[in-house]
Amino acid sequence: MRSNLIVSSVLAVSAVVAFANGCSTEVGDGDVAADEGAATAAEISQARAAVSLLTGANGKCNRCHTASKADVLRWGAKMQAIESECIKPVGLTREQRIACLKGPDGFYEATHLGLYSAGTKTAQFKQLFITGEGGAAEQEAYDEFALGAGMPIGNVPPFSEAEFTRIKRWVLAGMPALDVALEDPDLGPCRPSTTPELRAHIQKMATDGWGARLADAATPMFGCGEGAGEQCLTQFPDVTAQWSAPDADQVLRKLRDVPFKSHWWIRSSPDGKYAGFGLNNAGKFIDLSKPAPGGIIDVKASYDPQFFPNNEGFSFAGVGSGNGPIKVCRMSVLTGATGPITMNETGCSTIISSVYQTVGAALDNHLYLMTTGAHVNDDGEASGTGPRPGFDGSAKTIFTPMVSDGVKFVPQRNVTVELPYEGDQALSPSNAYLVTRFGNKTGGRGLRIRKLNVTETVTPGSSGGASTTTYGVTTEVLGTVCTNAAKGAVSYDERFVVSHEYVDKNETPELPAKSANVILVDLFTGKTVRLTHMKDRQYAFAPHFRADGWIYWDVRDMAAGTETLVASDAAIRMMAETPTLPQGATH
């Protein structure tokens, strides 16, 4: 028995040493990327070979999100940190190395591993997790690691051993010649614009959009009772003095202390009753009508809650695991939930293998759209500070039409639209327009408002068979807003866009560099207002509308380790000050 233990110990130590020695390239202290001025021809060749695997026409890291120079720098720095802390030290045990690969919240995350997430399926990590001594538990632990942190996801093939080795050697050498191999495009200065067509559309939506339709249907809005507009949510604490920007005309209400640390996006139901949160393999809904700390509904999904504007359904990405698909469910799955939601219930359907979706519904309910495509992963401070990077010339937006069969939502064939240098797409509630983000540099960033022209072509079936419907999408620019905003969210009357904006010290040196603030854009008047004044390491994050114009967002205080769900009536007050339609008009 003792001899077996000795043999096992020797094998374990050998595996640990081999794992450490497999990545022993020296990394200088704080040397994220080597000095480009001294780059040699060999270094430039090495950089281009590595970068071509990550981005560009044949890249594997830019299929659904960006792989800009800023992204590669951030991912590379994380890889170097994992190498230094988890892999290189010879004295670590196998168990310590595995524990080190988990993020601060105890999950395996691509954001924690950086470019090591691209190597989760290589022999290096398989040999670390699977020694042959632990039976099925070792395979289960490895699967949890590979599914939770592995990149790329979806239908993109993993990196081969040779490809990953090429990337790893370059990164651990300090990423020399990155500036030569990967240049961010300079699109020039942002120039604001609008059109009469956009203004006319906003006026039409004032009485015909989803906000007006839900109001006409007497949809009960959470926290309103017999009141409406500014009269809602008065039962919640007033936190205006704590977080409002000095010049913002609004009242802020504290809806809930969030009792967990969420990740990625937050969205709420049209009536404002349910707030959905991303969380690694453990998404949540909070039923705000239930007193705290109750009302929490677990969801077996990771990312990006979304709600249809007609209150008929919701969606999550990363269903089942971080690499799982986007699914859509009928609203009854949520309103009737008596336990955790698996997204496999009757009324749920798989739509696409992707993330970062938005959804909309045609005003006659016959067609639903989902958008995915080029995007920047955004998880507040966990994704870095400062304005988010832009997009390259290969950026695309994917439209997935969906129809209801009375039980579930059925996806139709995808339509891919090339939108060079634009991403972080967000549908307006009625599918009438798309908001995209563009730009990399100070003074050159903004949001584009694009009209959507959706066509449907019905082809009769042969020999009496069923007909088929195909869809097409084209776009045309209706307006441009100059801002450092992240991904936008459109109001139910389609007049406003709200987003969070990371601080660019070149433009707002008076604000803390590590912070984000909510901005409200009025597409009707052209006015943009900053709604919050966040302190250092405070992030007003993922703002979005409910149907009556109240705005919800999450305040992540990273220094205090707290999250708070907040509501603002700023858009309601702005509409009262400048009505979309003259008093008494019905358009």
C-alpha positions as CSV (number, residue, x, y, z in Angstrom):
1,M,0.0,0.0,0.0
2,R,2.8,2.4,0.9
3,S,4.7,1.7,-2.3
4,N,1.5,2.5,-4.3
5,L,1.3,5.9,-2.5
6,I,4.9,6.6,-3.3
7,V,4.4,5.8,-7.0
8,S,1.3,8.0,-7.1
9,S,3.1,10.8,-5.4
10,V,6.0,10.6,-7.9
11,L,3.5,10.6,-10.8
12,A,1.7,13.6,-9.4
13,V,4.9,15.6,-8.8
14,S,6.1,14.7,-12.3
15,A,2.8,15.9,-13.8
16,V,3.0,19.2,-11.9
17,V,6.6,19.8,-13.0
18,A,5.8,19.0,-16.6
19,F,2.8,21.3,-16.5
20,A,4.9,24.2,-15.2
21,N,7.8,23.5,-17.6
22,G,5.5,23.4,-20.5
23,C,5.1,27.2,-20.4
24,S,8.4,28.4,-18.9
25,T,8.9,31.5,-21.1
26,E,10.1,34.4,-19.1
27,V,7.7,37.3,-18.7
28,G,9.1,40.6,-17.5
29,D,7.4,42.4,-14.6
30,G,4.7,44.6,-15.9
31,D,5.8,44.0,-19.5
32,V,2.5,43.5,-21.2
33,A,3.8,44.2,-24.7
34,A,7.4,44.6,-25.7
35,D,8.8,47.9,-27.1
36,E,7.6,48.1,-30.7
37,G,10.5,50.4,-31.7
38,A,12.9,47.6,-31.4
39,A,10.8,45.0,-33.2
40,T,12.8,42.7,-35.5
41,A,11.6,41.1,-38.8
42,A,11.3,37.8,-36.9
43,E,9.2,39.4,-34.2
44,I,6.9,41.0,-36.7
45,S,6.4,37.7,-38.5
46,Q,5.7,36.0,-35.2
47,A,3.2,38.7,-34.2
48,R,1.3,38.6,-37.5
49,A,1.1,34.8,-37.4
50,A,-0.4,34.9,-33.9
51,V,-2.7,37.8,-34.6
52,S,-4.1,36.1,-37.7
53,L,-5.3,33.3,-35.6
54,L,-7.1,35.7,-33.3
55,T,-8.7,38.2,-35.7
56,G,-9.1,39.1,-39.3
57,A,-10.7,37.0,-42.1
58,N,-9.5,33.7,-40.6
59,G,-9.5,34.6,-36.9
60,K,-11.3,32.5,-34.3
61,C,-11.7,35.2,-31.6
62,N,-13.7,37.7,-33.6
63,R,-16.7,35.7,-34.8
64,C,-19.1,37.0,-32.2
65,H,-17.2,39.7,-30.2
66,T,-14.3,42.0,-31.1
67,A,-10.6,41.1,-31.1
68,S,-9.2,44.6,-31.3
69,K,-5.7,45.6,-30.2
70,A,-7.1,46.6,-26.8
71,D,-8.8,43.2,-26.5
72,V,-5.6,41.3,-27.4
73,L,-3.6,43.4,-24.9
74,R,-6.1,42.7,-22.1
75,W,-6.4,39.0,-22.9
76,G,-2.6,38.7,-23.2
77,A,-2.1,40.4,-19.8
78,K,-4.5,37.9,-18.2
79,M,-2.6,35.0,-19.8
80,Q,0.7,36.3,-18.5
81,A,-0.8,36.7,-15.0
82,I,-2.1,33.1,-15.1
83,E,1.3,31.9,-16.3
84,S,3.0,33.8,-13.5
85,E,0.6,32.8,-10.7
86,C,-0.8,29.4,-11.6
87,I,1.5,27.7,-14.0
88,K,5.1,28.7,-13.6
89,P,5.6,28.3,-9.8
90,V,7.1,24.8,-9.4
91,G,6.1,24.6,-5.7
92,L,2.3,24.5,-6.4
93,T,0.4,21.3,-6.1
94,R,-1.9,20.1,-8.8
95,E,-4.9,21.0,-6.7
96,Q,-3.5,24.5,-6.1
97,R,-3.0,25.1,-9.8
98,I,-6.6,24.1,-10.6
99,A,-7.9,26.3,-7.8
100,C,-5.8,29.2,-9.2
101,L,-7.5,28.9,-12.6
102,K,-10.8,29.9,-11.0
103,G,-11.9,33.6,-11.0
104,P,-12.5,35.7,-7.8
105,D,-16.1,34.4,-7.6
106,G,-15.0,30.7,-7.7
107,F,-16.0,30.1,-11.3
108,Y,-13.9,29.1,-14.3
109,E,-14.2,32.2,-16.6
110,A,-12.6,33.2,-19.9
111,T,-12.2,36.7,-18.5
112,H,-9.9,35.4,-15.8
113,L,-7.9,33.1,-18.1
114,G,-7.4,35.6,-20.9
115,L,-5.9,33.9,-23.9
116,Y,-5.4,30.7,-21.9
117,S,-9.1,30.3,-22.4
118,A,-8.2,29.4,-26.0
119,G,-6.2,26.4,-24.8
120,T,-8.6,24.7,-22.5
121,K,-8.9,21.8,-24.9
122,T,-5.2,21.3,-25.3
123,A,-3.1,18.5,-23.7
124,Q,-1.6,21.0,-21.3
125,F,-4.9,21.3,-19.4
126,K,-6.2,17.8,-20.0
127,Q,-3.1,16.4,-18.3
128,L,-3.5,18.8,-15.4
129,F,-7.1,17.8,-14.7
130,I,-7.0,14.1,-15.7
131,T,-4.3,12.0,-14.1
132,G,-6.0,8.7,-14.3
133,E,-6.0,8.4,-10.5
134,G,-9.3,10.2,-9.7
135,G,-11.8,8.3,-11.9
136,A,-14.9,10.0,-13.3
137,A,-14.6,13.0,-10.9
138,E,-11.5,14.2,-12.8
139,Q,-13.3,14.2,-16.1
140,E,-16.2,16.0,-14.6
141,A,-13.9,18.7,-13.2
142,Y,-12.2,19.1,-16.6
143,D,-15.5,19.4,-18.4
144,E,-16.6,22.1,-15.9
145,F,-13.4,23.9,-16.7
146,A,-13.5,23.6,-20.5
147,L,-17.2,24.4,-20.7
148,G,-17.1,27.3,-18.3
149,A,-13.9,29.1,-19.6
150,G,-13.3,27.6,-23.0
151,M,-13.1,29.8,-26.1
152,P,-14.1,30.1,-28.9
153,I,-17.7,29.1,-28.4
154,G,-20.5,28.0,-30.7
155,N,-19.6,26.4,-34.1
156,V,-16.1,27.9,-34.2
157,P,-13.5,25.0,-34.1
158,P,-11.1,25.1,-31.2
159,F,-7.4,26.0,-31.7
160,S,-5.2,23.1,-32.6
161,E,-2.2,22.3,-30.4
162,A,0.1,24.0,-32.9
163,E,-2.1,27.1,-33.2
164,F,-2.3,27.5,-29.5
165,T,1.4,27.0,-29.0
166,R,2.1,29.8,-31.6
167,I,-0.2,32.2,-29.7
168,K,1.2,31.2,-26.3
169,R,4.8,31.7,-27.2
170,W,4.2,35.1,-28.6
171,V,2.1,36.3,-25.7
172,L,4.6,35.0,-23.1
173,A,7.4,36.7,-25.0
174,G,5.7,40.0,-24.3
175,M,3.6,40.3,-27.5
176,P,6.4,42.0,-29.5
177,A,5.4,43.9,-32.6
178,L,1.7,44.0,-31.7
179,D,1.4,47.6,-33.0
180,V,2.7,46.5,-36.4
181,A,0.5,43.4,-36.7
182,L,-2.8,44.9,-35.4
183,E,-3.7,48.6,-36.0
184,D,-7.0,50.0,-34.8
185,P,-8.8,51.9,-37.6
186,D,-9.1,55.6,-37.5
187,L,-12.6,56.5,-38.7
188,G,-12.1,60.2,-38.2
189,P,-14.2,62.5,-36.0
190,C,-17.8,61.7,-35.2
191,R,-20.3,64.0,-36.8
192,P,-23.8,64.2,-35.3
193,S,-26.8,64.0,-37.6
194,T,-30.5,63.3,-37.8
195,T,-33.2,63.1,-40.4
196,P,-36.9,64.2,-40.8
197,E,-37.7,60.5,-41.2
198,L,-36.4,59.7,-37.7
199,R,-38.4,62.5,-36.2
200,A,-41.5,61.4,-38.0
201,H,-41.0,57.8,-36.8
202,I,-40.7,59.0,-33.2
203,Q,-43.9,61.0,-33.5
204,K,-45.7,58.0,-34.9
205,M,-44.5,55.7,-32.0
206,A,-45.8,58.2,-29.4
207,T,-49.3,56.8,-30.1
208,D,-48.6,53.6,-31.9
209,G,-45.4,52.1,-30.3
210,W,-45.2,49.3,-27.8
211,G,-45.3,51.8,-24.9
212,A,-48.6,53.3,-26.1
213,R,-50.1,49.8,-26.9
214,L,-49.3,48.4,-23.4
215,A,-50.8,51.6,-21.9
216,D,-53.9,51.2,-24.0
217,A,-54.2,47.6,-22.8
218,A,-54.1,48.9,-19.2
219,T,-51.0,46.8,-18.5
220,P,-50.3,47.1,-14.7
221,M,-46.9,48.8,-14.1
222,F,-44.9,47.7,-11.1
223,G,-45.0,50.2,-8.2
224,C,-47.6,52.5,-9.7
225,G,-50.9,51.5,-8.0
226,E,-53.5,53.9,-9.3
227,G,-50.8,56.4,-10.4
228,A,-48.6,56.7,-13.5
229,G,-45.3,58.3,-14.6
230,E,-43.6,60.3,-11.9
231,Q,-46.2,59.0,-9.4
232,C,-44.8,55.5,-9.6
233,L,-42.3,53.8,-7.2
234,T,-42.8,56.5,-4.5
235,Q,-42.8,53.7,-1.9
236,F,-39.0,53.2,-2.6
237,P,-36.2,55.2,-1.0
238,D,-35.1,58.4,-2.7
239,V,-31.4,58.1,-3.5
240,T,-31.2,61.2,-5.8
241,A,-28.7,63.0,-3.6
242,Q,-26.5,60.0,-3.5
243,W,-26.0,59.2,-7.2
244,S,-27.6,61.8,-9.4
245,A,-25.5,64.2,-11.6
246,P,-26.1,67.8,-10.4
247,D,-27.8,69.0,-13.6
248,A,-30.0,66.0,-14.1
249,D,-33.8,66.6,-13.7
250,Q,-34.9,63.3,-12.1
251,V,-35.7,61.4,-9.0
252,L,-33.8,58.2,-8.3
253,R,-35.4,55.3,-6.4
254,K,-33.6,52.4,-4.8
255,L,-35.5,49.3,-5.8
256,R,-33.4,46.6,-4.2
257,D,-30.0,45.7,-2.7
258,V,-28.9,42.9,-5.1
259,P,-27.9,40.0,-2.8
260,F,-25.4,38.5,-5.3
261,K,-22.6,39.6,-7.6
262,S,-24.1,39.7,-11.1
263,H,-22.2,39.4,-14.4
264,W,-22.8,40.9,-17.8
265,W,-26.2,42.4,-18.6
266,I,-29.3,43.3,-16.7
267,R,-32.7,43.7,-18.3
268,S,-36.3,44.1,-16.9
269,S,-39.8,43.1,-18.1
270,P,-41.9,45.6,-19.8
271,D,-44.0,46.1,-16.7
272,G,-40.9,46.5,-14.5
273,K,-41.9,43.7,-12.2
274,Y,-39.1,41.3,-13.1
275,A,-35.4,42.2,-13.3
276,G,-33.1,39.6,-15.0
277,F,-29.4,39.3,-14.2
278,G,-26.5,37.4,-15.8
279,L,-24.4,35.2,-13.5
280,N,-22.0,32.3,-14.5
281,N,-24.2,29.3,-15.0
282,A,-26.6,30.7,-12.4
283,G,-28.7,33.6,-13.9
284,K,-31.3,35.1,-11.8
285,F,-34.7,36.9,-12.0
286,I,-35.8,39.1,-9.1
287,D,-39.6,39.4,-8.7
288,L,-39.6,43.0,-7.4
289,S,-43.1,42.6,-6.1
290,K,-41.9,40.3,-3.4
291,P,-40.2,41.8,-0.3
292,A,-36.4,41.4,0.0
293,P,-34.6,39.1,0.3
294,G,-37.3,36.9,-1.4
295,G,-38.5,36.9,-5.0
296,I,-35.3,35.3,-6.4
297,I,-35.8,32.8,-9.3
298,D,-32.8,30.8,-10.4
299,V,-32.2,30.3,-14.2
300,K,-29.9,27.7,-15.6
301,A,-28.2,30.2,-17.9
302,S,-25.3,32.6,-17.8
303,Y,-25.8,35.7,-19.9
304,D,-27.9,38.4,-21.3
305,P,-31.5,38.4,-20.1
306,Q,-33.9,40.0,-22.6
307,F,-37.7,40.6,-22.7
308,F,-39.9,40.9,-25.7
309,P,-41.6,44.4,-25.7
310,N,-45.1,42.9,-26.0
311,N,-44.6,41.0,-22.7
312,E,-44.9,37.7,-24.5
313,G,-41.5,36.2,-23.8
314,F,-37.9,36.4,-22.5
315,S,-34.5,35.0,-23.5
316,F,-31.2,34.1,-22.0
317,A,-27.8,33.2,-23.5
318,G,-25.4,30.6,-22.3
319,V,-28.2,28.2,-21.4
320,G,-27.0,25.1,-19.5
321,S,-23.4,26.3,-19.5
322,G,-21.3,29.3,-20.5
323,N,-21.0,27.9,-24.0
324,G,-24.7,27.0,-24.3
325,P,-27.1,28.5,-26.9
326,I,-29.6,31.4,-26.7
327,K,-33.0,30.2,-25.8
328,V,-36.4,32.0,-25.8
329,C,-39.3,31.1,-23.6
330,R,-42.9,32.2,-23.3
331,M,-43.6,34.7,-20.5
332,S,-45.7,32.1,-18.8
333,V,-42.6,30.1,-18.0
334,L,-41.5,32.9,-15.7
335,T,-44.8,34.1,-14.3
336,G,-45.7,30.5,-13.5
337,A,-42.3,29.4,-12.1
338,T,-42.4,27.6,-8.8
339,G,-38.7,26.7,-8.8
340,P,-35.6,27.1,-10.9
341,I,-36.1,27.8,-14.6
342,T,-34.1,25.4,-16.9
343,M,-35.1,27.0,-20.2
344,N,-36.1,23.6,-21.3
345,E,-39.7,24.0,-20.2
346,T,-42.7,23.7,-22.6
347,G,-42.8,27.1,-24.4
348,C,-39.0,27.3,-24.7
349,S,-36.9,26.9,-27.8
350,T,-33.3,27.2,-29.0
351,I,-32.7,30.1,-31.3
352,I,-29.0,30.4,-32.1
353,S,-25.6,29.5,-30.7
354,S,-24.3,33.0,-29.8
355,V,-24.5,35.7,-27.1
356,Y,-25.3,39.4,-26.6
357,Q,-28.7,39.3,-28.2
358,T,-31.5,41.9,-28.4
359,V,-35.1,41.2,-29.3
360,G,-37.9,43.1,-30.9
361,A,-41.5,42.4,-32.0
362,A,-43.4,43.8,-35.0
363,L,-46.4,45.9,-34.0
364,D,-48.8,43.3,-35.5
365,N,-47.0,40.5,-33.6
366,H,-46.4,38.4,-36.7
367,L,-42.6,38.7,-36.7
368,Y,-40.1,38.7,-34.0
369,L,-36.4,39.5,-34.5
370,M,-33.2,38.7,-32.6
371,T,-29.9,40.4,-33.3
372,T,-26.4,39.0,-32.5
373,G,-23.1,39.6,-34.1
374,A,-20.0,41.8,-33.5
375,H,-19.9,43.0,-29.9
376,V,-17.5,43.9,-27.1
377,N,-17.8,41.8,-24.0
378,D,-18.7,44.2,-21.2
379,D,-18.9,43.2,-17.6
380,G,-18.1,46.6,-15.9
381,E,-14.7,46.8,-14.2
382,A,-14.1,43.1,-14.8
383,S,-13.7,43.9,-18.5
384,G,-11.3,46.8,-18.0
385,T,-11.8,50.6,-17.6
386,G,-12.2,53.4,-20.1
387,P,-14.3,53.5,-23.3
388,R,-14.8,50.1,-24.9
389,P,-12.9,49.3,-28.1
390,G,-14.5,49.7,-31.5
391,F,-14.9,47.2,-34.4
392,D,-13.0,46.2,-37.5
393,G,-14.0,46.2,-41.2
394,S,-15.3,42.7,-41.1
395,A,-18.0,43.4,-38.4
396,K,-21.4,41.9,-39.1
397,T,-24.9,41.8,-37.5
398,I,-27.0,38.7,-37.7
399,F,-30.7,38.9,-37.7
400,T,-32.7,35.8,-36.7
401,P,-36.4,36.1,-37.6
402,M,-38.8,34.2,-35.3
403,V,-42.4,33.3,-35.6
404,S,-44.8,32.0,-32.9
405,D,-46.5,28.7,-33.5
406,G,-48.8,29.3,-30.5
407,V,-46.6,27.3,-28.2
408,K,-43.1,28.5,-28.7
409,F,-41.0,30.8,-30.8
410,V,-39.6,29.2,-34.0
411,P,-36.4,30.5,-35.5
412,Q,-36.2,31.1,-39.3
413,R,-33.1,31.3,-41.5
414,N,-30.6,33.9,-40.3
415,V,-29.9,37.0,-42.3
416,T,-26.3,38.4,-42.1
417,V,-25.8,42.1,-42.8
418,E,-22.3,43.5,-43.1
419,L,-21.9,46.7,-41.1
420,P,-18.1,47.5,-41.2
421,Y,-16.8,49.1,-38.0
422,E,-20.1,48.9,-36.2
423,G,-21.3,46.5,-33.5
424,D,-23.0,46.2,-30.1
425,Q,-26.3,46.2,-32.0
426,A,-29.6,46.9,-30.2
427,L,-33.0,46.6,-31.8
428,S,-35.8,49.2,-31.2
429,P,-38.8,47.5,-29.6
430,S,-40.9,47.5,-32.9
431,N,-38.0,46.3,-35.1
432,A,-38.1,49.7,-36.9
433,Y,-34.5,50.6,-36.3
434,L,-31.1,49.3,-35.0
435,V,-28.7,51.2,-32.8
436,T,-25.0,50.3,-33.4
437,R,-21.8,51.5,-31.8
438,F,-18.7,52.7,-33.6
439,G,-15.3,54.3,-33.1
440,N,-12.0,53.7,-31.2
441,K,-10.6,57.1,-30.4
442,T,-11.4,60.3,-28.5
443,G,-13.8,62.4,-30.5
444,G,-14.5,59.6,-32.9
445,R,-16.9,57.4,-31.0
446,G,-20.7,57.3,-31.3
447,L,-24.0,55.5,-31.9
448,R,-25.5,55.0,-35.4
449,I,-29.3,54.9,-35.8
450,R,-30.2,52.6,-38.7
451,K,-33.6,52.1,-40.3
452,L,-34.4,48.4,-40.8
453,N,-36.1,47.4,-44.1
454,V,-37.3,43.8,-43.5
455,T,-38.7,41.9,-46.5
456,E,-40.6,38.6,-46.5
457,T,-40.8,36.4,-49.6
458,V,-43.3,33.5,-49.6
459,T,-42.5,30.7,-52.0
460,P,-45.4,28.3,-52.7
461,G,-44.6,24.6,-52.0
462,S,-44.3,22.2,-55.0
463,S,-47.1,19.6,-55.6
464,G,-49.3,21.1,-52.9
465,G,-46.5,21.1,-50.2
466,A,-46.1,23.8,-47.6
467,S,-44.9,27.2,-48.6
468,T,-41.6,28.7,-47.3
469,T,-40.9,32.2,-46.2
470,T,-37.5,33.8,-46.5
471,Y,-36.5,37.1,-45.0
472,G,-34.1,39.9,-46.1
473,V,-32.8,42.9,-44.2
474,T,-31.2,46.1,-45.4
475,T,-30.4,49.3,-43.4
476,E,-30.0,53.0,-44.0
477,V,-28.7,55.6,-41.6
478,L,-31.3,57.8,-39.9
479,G,-29.0,59.5,-37.4
480,T,-25.7,59.6,-35.6
481,V,-25.1,60.4,-31.9
482,C,-21.5,61.3,-30.7
483,T,-20.8,59.7,-27.4
484,N,-18.5,57.3,-25.6
485,A,-21.5,55.1,-24.7
486,A,-21.4,51.3,-24.6
487,K,-24.3,49.2,-26.0
488,G,-27.5,51.1,-26.1
489,A,-31.1,50.3,-25.1
490,V,-34.1,51.9,-26.8
491,S,-37.3,53.2,-25.0
492,Y,-40.7,51.7,-25.8
493,D,-41.7,54.9,-27.5
494,E,-38.5,54.8,-29.5
495,R,-37.6,58.4,-28.7
496,F,-34.7,57.7,-26.3
497,V,-31.5,55.7,-26.1
498,V,-29.9,55.0,-22.8
499,S,-26.5,53.5,-22.1
500,H,-23.6,53.6,-19.7
501,E,-20.5,55.5,-20.6
502,Y,-17.0,54.7,-19.4
503,V,-14.8,57.7,-18.6
504,D,-12.4,59.0,-21.2
505,K,-9.9,61.1,-19.3
506,N,-9.1,63.1,-22.4
507,E,-12.7,64.4,-22.5
508,T,-13.8,64.4,-18.8
509,P,-10.6,64.6,-16.7
510,E,-12.7,65.7,-13.7
511,L,-14.4,62.2,-13.4
512,P,-12.8,59.1,-11.9
513,A,-11.0,57.0,-14.5
514,K,-12.4,53.8,-13.0
515,S,-16.1,54.6,-13.2
516,A,-19.1,54.6,-15.6
517,N,-22.1,56.8,-15.8
518,V,-25.6,56.5,-17.3
519,I,-26.4,58.8,-20.2
520,L,-29.8,59.5,-21.7
521,V,-30.0,60.5,-25.4
522,D,-33.2,62.2,-26.7
523,L,-33.3,61.4,-30.4
524,F,-36.2,63.9,-30.9
525,T,-34.4,67.0,-29.5
526,G,-30.8,65.9,-30.0
527,K,-30.1,66.4,-26.3
528,T,-27.8,64.1,-24.3
529,V,-27.8,64.2,-20.5
530,R,-25.5,62.5,-18.0
531,L,-27.8,61.1,-15.2
532,T,-25.2,59.9,-12.7
533,H,-22.1,61.0,-10.9
534,M,-20.3,57.9,-9.9
535,K,-17.3,57.9,-7.5
536,D,-14.1,55.9,-8.0
537,R,-14.8,52.2,-8.8
538,Q,-18.5,52.8,-9.0
539,Y,-20.2,51.7,-12.2
540,A,-23.7,52.7,-13.2
541,F,-24.3,49.7,-15.5
542,A,-26.7,48.3,-18.1
543,P,-29.4,50.9,-18.0
544,H,-32.7,50.0,-19.8
545,F,-36.3,51.0,-20.0
546,R,-39.6,49.6,-18.9
547,A,-42.7,50.4,-21.0
548,D,-43.8,53.6,-19.2
549,G,-40.4,55.3,-19.5
550,W,-38.8,54.6,-16.1
551,I,-35.2,53.6,-16.5
552,Y,-33.6,50.8,-14.4
553,W,-29.9,50.2,-13.9
554,D,-27.5,48.5,-11.6
555,V,-24.9,50.4,-9.5
556,R,-21.9,48.2,-8.9
557,D,-19.7,49.6,-6.1
558,M,-16.5,47.6,-6.5
559,A,-14.8,49.1,-3.5
560,A,-17.7,48.3,-1.2
561,G,-18.6,45.0,-2.9
562,T,-22.3,46.0,-3.3
563,E,-24.8,46.1,-6.1
564,T,-28.0,48.2,-6.1
565,L,-30.9,48.2,-8.5
566,V,-31.9,51.8,-9.2
567,A,-34.8,53.5,-11.1
568,S,-35.0,57.0,-12.7
569,D,-37.8,59.1,-14.1
570,A,-35.5,61.3,-16.2
571,A,-37.1,60.3,-19.6
572,I,-40.6,60.9,-18.3
573,R,-39.7,64.4,-17.1
574,M,-37.9,65.1,-20.4
575,M,-41.1,64.1,-22.3
576,A,-43.2,66.4,-20.1
577,E,-40.8,69.3,-20.8
578,T,-40.8,68.7,-24.5
579,P,-43.8,66.6,-25.6
580,T,-43.3,64.4,-28.7
581,L,-46.7,65.5,-30.0
582,P,-48.6,68.8,-29.3
583,Q,-51.1,68.5,-26.5
584,G,-54.3,66.8,-27.7
585,A,-52.7,65.5,-30.9
586,T,-53.3,61.9,-31.9
587,H,-50.9,61.9,-34.9
